[in-house]
């Protein structure tokens, strides 16, 4: 007879608990969250006028005297159920800025809208996919006596793709510092687009906001060479945002021209360092600005929204461009399960992070993401709704809305997180069941001619 494992015994113990049914309700409410947050406390809802107690909730009646709530981690490798929920919220956030809804007027669908891709510059030749990798430079050799070219045809899944032809020639400091300044490059790019639009329309640049408003939602994506590219939805509105029509001169073609011109001109200088010097950082030469058409050829609204939502759940780990956990020592870099190329970038972060001129960049703190810091998805305030609003709508949909004129007296504290081995097994089963039910519902909606997103 097979002996039960510790996980199985723990699952049986949980299932035999008198409060198992309520525990199951909590886990189902979290969607089978893989790493729930444990809270202890109470909430008393009072009538704001009379002081009458309308509702009282206390975790002392719950299993283990605690309430389990979602971890809300966006990374699929950390918590698949919460990442799916986050991806869904992202889809609707981006889609609302494209076609309206969520308090955004439907007229935005007919505004000038672009799907923009900005790339990182080259820091050195790397292996790539294609008919032949780098055939034009096959016969030359670098100063380190390594081939300058590669005539091999690499499959997409080949481990060499994205790796430098010569690691000693590769400019690792520039790669890391470019990541550290990517946010500033984006900010200056947006300013540059506004200036280009103003100039092309014959306006004084400082008066652009009186005539039009630029809104965007952007996402950062790690490429195989471990460099971040930026994908963004850019929309041109009137001065009051989505409720205001853009001026007559505000066309998609003019917006695209402004995007390309700004991407070519924007430049950020790094602080001077005796070890590296002063670098002039720019966007890569590959810039794509495609109109999002409402009625003609071009990437569709749902396609763009789904593309952004797909990448928002991916961390550096999924693309092999880092880890999902922070590195606290030099030895952690040696233990990380990454390629030699990524490890070299991490070590460069650590070395440069020890220099006083680079201290504000916190390169050691962000060594696990190769120097890139900030949110994977960011948006301008007027683009569309917010994650907080979407979560509030979901809570209201599930009957958790706030009673008008009521006052909540809440006292909560954090008491833990995660699952025991048996609880993790049961939660994973619930998450799988919910995912299967969702797939069936989407298939049914598709068969009825509805939207399956």
N, C-alpha and C positions, 0 to 999 in steps of 0.2 A: 504494500500500500504506500502510495506516495506521501511523503511528509510535507505538510503545509509550510510554505515559506512565511517569513515574518510579515511580508506584505499581505498575504492571504489571511493570516491570523488577525492582523489589524483591521482588515476590511470586514471580517466576520464580527469582530468586537463592535465596530461602528454600527453594523446592520442589526445587531441585537440590542442596541441601546434603546430604551423606551422612547427617546426623543428622536429616533432615526428619521421618522416621517418629516419632522420639522427641519432637520438637518438637510434632508433631500430637497426640501422646498428652497432652502437658502442656496444650496449649490446650483439648483436649476435657475434660480433668479440671477445668479452671477454668470449664467451661460456655461457653467463648467470651468470657470476661471482656474488656471493652473497654479496661480500664486496669489490667492485672495488676501486681502487685508482684514485683520481681526480688530473689531472695535468693541469697546465696552462703554455703556452709558445709558442715557435716557433722553427722551424728548417729550415735552408737555406742550400741547397746543391749546392756547387760551383765546377766548373771545376778546378782541381788542377793546371792546366797549364795556362789557360787563365783568370781564375777568373770569367768566365761567370756563371750566376745564372742558374742552371739546374732545380731546383725545390724549391718551398717555401711553407711551411705549417705553419699555425698560428691558434691557438685555438679560436681566436676572431670570427671566422665564425661558430664555433661549438655551439650546444645547451648549454646554460649556460656558454659559453666561456671557456669550459674545455673539456679535453679528458679523457675518462675512460679506464683504463688498468686493467688487471687481478691483483688480490691480490696475487696469486701464493701460497696460503696457502696449505700445504700438508694435513691438517687434514680434514677429511670428515665432522666432526661435525661443522667446521667453514665455509667451502665453498666446497660443494660437486662437483661443476663443476671443480674447480681448482685442487681438490684432485684427480679426475679422470684423468686429464691431467698429474699430477705429477706421478700417478701410471703408466700411459702409458710410460712416459719417463723413469721411473725406470725399467720397464720391458725391454725396448730396451737397456738401459745401461747395465743391468746385462746379458741379452741375448747376446749382442755383445761380452762380455768377455768369453762367453761359446762357441759360434759357429762362431764368426767373424762378420764382417760388421762394418760400422761406422769407417772406417780406421783401423780396427783390422783384421789381416789375418785369413782366414778360417781354417788354420792349428791349431789354438788354440783348436779346438774341439777334437783333438787327443793327447792333452797334459795330463799329470797327473792332474786331477781335482777332488776336494772333495766338498761335502756339509757337513759342520761341524756345530754341535750344541754344545755350551758350556753353562752349567747351573750355576745358583747360588747355593751356599751350603745351607744346612738346618740351619735355625735360630730358629727352634722349630717345633714340630709336628703340622700339620694343617689337617683339614678335606679334604678328597679327594674322587674322584669317584672310582667305582669298585664294586665288588660283596659285599664286606663289607669294611667299611672305614678303621678301624685300629683294627681288631679283636684280634690280638695277645696280646694286652695290655689292654684288656677290664677290667680285675679285679683290676689293680693297680690304685693308686691315687697319684697325685703330692703333693708337700709340701703345696699347696694352697687348698688341699682337693677337687681337681677336677679330673675326670676320665682321666686316661692316654690313654685310647683307646675309640673306637667308633665302635659299631657293626652294625650301620645303613648302608644301601645301598643308597648312595646319587645319585640322578639324576644329569646329567651334569649341568643343570640350577639351581640347588639348591643353595640358597644364602649362605649356610654354607661352600660350597666348597672353599678352600683356606684360610678359617679363622682359627686362632689358636685354639687348644683344650683348652689351658689356656693362656690368654693374659699376665698374670703375669709371666709366665715361658718363654715367647717368648723373644728372644734377639733383641729388637728393635734397640738399638745402633749399633749392628753389621750389621744388615740389611741396615740401612741408610749409614753407613760408607763403606760397601761393594759397594753400589751404587755409592758413591762418588769416589771410587777408581777403578770402573769397566773399565774406559778408560786406566788407567795405567796397570791394569791386562792384558788387550788385547795387549797393546804395548809390554809388557814383554813376553806374550805368543808368539807373532810373532817372536821376537828375539830368543826365546827358540826353535821354530820350525827350524829356520835357523841353529842354533847351533847343534841341533840334526841331521839334514840332513848332515851337514858338518862332524860331528863325525862319522856317519854311513858310509860315503863315504871315510873316512880316510883323510879328508882335515883339514888343519888348519882353525879354525873357522873364523879368520879374513879375510881369502881368499875366503869365500863362494861366495861373489859378483862377483868374477872373473869366476865362473863356472855356477852359476844359479841365478835366481831371483824369489822371491815369490810375487805373486800378489793376491789381495783379494778384495771382496766387502762384507761388513757385515751389518747386521741390528739388532737392539735391539727390543725385544718383551717382553712386560709385561705379566707375567703369572697370574693365578688366585690368587696366594698367594702374589701378588704385588711385585714380584721379577723379575728382568730383566734376560732374557736368550738371548744369542747371536747366531744368525744363520749366517753362512758365506760361500761364495763360495771361495775356495782357489785353486789357479792354480800355477803350477811350469813351468817356462819358462827358456830359456837360459839367459846369463848375459845381453843381450840387450833387454830383455822384450819379448813382443808378437811376434816380428819379428824374434826371435832367438829360435832354438830348444834346449830343455833341454839336459843335459848330459845323457849318457846311464844309469848311475846309478840312475837317477831321475825317479823312478817309482811311480805309485799310491800307492802301498803297502808301500813303504818306506816313502812316504809323510804321509800316514795315521799313521804309527808307530811314526813318529816325532810329529804329532799333539797330539796323545794320551800321549806321554811321556812329552811333554811340558806342557800340561794341568794339568798333575799330579804334576809337579815340581814347577810351577810358584807360587810365593808368594810375597805379598806386605804387609809391616808393616805400621800401622797407627802411627801418632805422639802420643807420650805419653800424657795421660790426667789423672789427679787425679780422674776424675769422671768415666772414662771408662777403663783406663789402656792402654796398647799397644796391639793391635790386629794383628794377622797374618791372612791375608785375602787370600783365595784361590778360585779356581773354584770348583764347585760341583763335586761329584763323577760320575755323569752321563755325559759322553762325547760320542758323536756320530760322526763318520767320515766315510761317505759313498761315495764311488767312483761314479762320474757322468759318466756313460758309453755312448759312442757314438753309439755303435752297439749292446750292450748286456744288461742284466738285470741291473737295477739300476734306480735312479730318472733321468728323462729326462731333457733336456736343458730347454724346454719351461715350464715344471712343476716347476723347481727350480726358474726360472725367475718370473713366475706368483706368486709363494709363497712369494718371497721377495717383489714384487710389492704390494701384498695384504696388507702386514703389514706396509708398509711405510706410508700409509695414516692414520694409527690408532695412536692416542695419548694415553696418560695414561687414559683419561676419558672413552674411549670406553671399556676398559678392567676393569673398576672399580678401577684402580690403581692410581688415582690422578685426577687432573683437567687440563683443557687446558688453564687456566689463572693463573697468578702468585698471590701468597698470600702476602699481604703487612702488615698484622697485625695478632696477635694471634687470634683475634675475627674472622678473615676470615676463620680460620680452623674450628671453631665451625659451621660456616654457610655453609661450603662445603657439597655438597650432595654426601657423600662417606660413606663407611662402617666404623664401629668402628675401625677395624684393620688398614685401610688406614689412618684414622684420628690420630691414635696413632703414625703411622710412620711420619705424618706431624708434629705432636707436638714434636716428637723426633728430627726432623730436626731443628725445631725452638729452642729447648733447647740447642742442641749441637752447633748450629750456633752462639749462644751467647758466646761461649768459645773461647778465643784468639788462642788456639792451633789449632782450626779447622777453623779459619777465612778464610784461602786461599781456602777452599772448597765451600764457599758461600752457605752453607746449607739452610739458610733462603731464599735466592733468588730462590733456586731449591726445596723448600719444596713441591711445587705443583706436582713435578715429583718424590718425595720421595728421593731426594738427587742425583738422576741420572742426569747428565748434558752432553751436547754434542749433536751431530746430531744423529738422528735415523738411518740414512744410512751413512756410510763412506766407502771409497774405496782407495786403493793404486793408485798412479798416473798412473802406467803402466797397470792397469787392463783392462780398456776399454776407451770409450769416456767420455765426461762430460755432465752435465746438460746444461751448457752454449752452447756447440756445438750442442746439440739436439735442443735447442731453436733457435739457428741461422739457422739450417737446416729448421726448421718449418717456420721461417720468410721468408726464401728464397723461400720455396714452395708456400707461399702465396703472392709472388711478392714483398717482402720487402727487396730484396737483395741490397747491397751497389754497386753503380756504380764505376767501376774501375777508379783509379786516381782522384776520387772526394774527396772533403773536406766538412765536415758537420759543420756548425756553429749553435750550439744548445743552447737554453736558456730556461730551464724548472724549475718549482717550484711546490711543493706540495701544494694543496689548499683544500684537504679534502679526505674523503673516505666514503664508504657505500652508501646505498640507502634510499630514503624517503619511507614511507610505501607503496605507490602506485607503485613506481618504483621497490621495492622488489617483489611485487606480479607479475608484468609483467616480471621481470627478471627470476623468478622461473618458469613461464610458458615457457619462451624461453629455459631455461636449460632443462626442461622436454622434450620439442619437439626435441631438439638436441640429448638428450640421447636416445629417441625412434628411431630417424633416424639412430643413430649409431648402435643400436641393430639390426635393419632391415638389415643394411649393413653387419654386422657381420654374421647374419644368411644366407644372400645371398652368402657371401664368403665361408661359411662352405658348403652350398649346392653345390657350384662349385668345392669343394675340396680344397679350399684355407685355409690359416691360419686365424683363427678368433681372434687372440690375438690383 
